[in-house]
């Protein structure tokens, strides 16, 4: 990961330049597909742009990226938090609740799923 590239993309996002920030994060991910900070930033940027421009496809893409991130690292609390927030916007609270219930049944020792379910409720 190049911290400078992530900083630049974050600056673009925080400046409201969502399309440019998303493209920048995407380029970073092309170079390093496993960069968790870039994936999270990309998802956050898609959410901001999708809400601003009322483009649900961007929100659905962000949801997919967040699920991928959680699949790669189930303990990534910030990704869970972003997913829960996004589920609220997408009106997916029922399905995200079901997701966490299933994960708790599958992995009862992973506290992150229990904590996340409490945030959904």
N, C-alpha and C positions, 0 to 999 in steps of 0.2 A: 504494500500500500504506500502510495506517495501522499503524505499528510498535506503537502501543499496543494495537490489536486483536490483533495477532499475539502480543504479550507475554501478554495476558490468556488467549488460547487455550492457549498453551504452559504457563502457570501451571496452568490447569485440567487439562491432560494430565498434568503432573508431579505433580499432587495426586491422581491416580488417578480423576479425574472424567471418564472417557473419553467417555461419551455427551454430556455437556455440552460438552466440548472439541470433539468432532466437529461438533456443531451450530454452535458458534461459528465454527469454520473454514469450515464450509459457508456460513454467512452472509457471511463475508468473501469467499469465492469467488463468491457471487452478485453482489456489488458489483464485484469485480475478478477475472474468470475466469482471467486470465493471471498472477496472483500466485504466483510459484514457491515462496516460503516458505510461503504458506498451503496450497498443494497438497501440499508435502512434509509439513508438519505434520498435515494431514488424513490423509494416508496413514499416517504414523507412529501417529496416534491410532487409526485403524481397526485397525492391527496389534495395538497394545496391548490394545484392547478385545476384538478377536477372539480373541486368545490367552487372555486372562483368562476370558472367558465361553465359550470353546470354540465360537465361531461362525465357521465357515469362510466363509460368505458375506461377512463383513466383510473377511476376508483376501483373498478374490478381488477385492473392490471396491478394496482398497488396491493390489493388484497392477495392476489396470487404471489407477488413478490414476498409479502410478509409471511405467508404460509410456507414458502420455500425456505425462507430464513429460519423459521421455527423448526422446520424439518431438519435443517442442517445443524442447528444448535437449539435444542429444546429449552435450554436454560436462559436464553437471551430475553431477559425481562422487558427490555424496552420494545422489542419486537412484539411481544404479547400485548403490551400496553397500547401500542399503535394499532394493532389488529382489533382490539376491543373498541377503541375509539372509532375506527373506520367502520366497524360492524354497526355501530350506532347510526352513523350517517347513511349506511346502506340499508338500514332496517333489517339487519341480519342477526339481531340479538338472540333470537330463538335458535338459529343454527349454530351460532358460536357457543351458546350455552350447551347445546347437545355435543358439540365438538369437545369441549372441556370435560363434560361428564364421561364421554367415551375414553378420553385420555386418562382420566383418573382411574377408571376401571381397568384400563390396560397397564398403566404404570402408577400404582398406588403410592409408591415411594417418592415420586417426583412432586415436590411441594409447589413448584411453579404452576402446575395445572390447578391445584386447589386455590392458590392465591389469585390466579387469573379468574377462576370461576366466581370467587367472591366479588371481584370487580365488576363482573357481568351482572350479578344479582342486585 
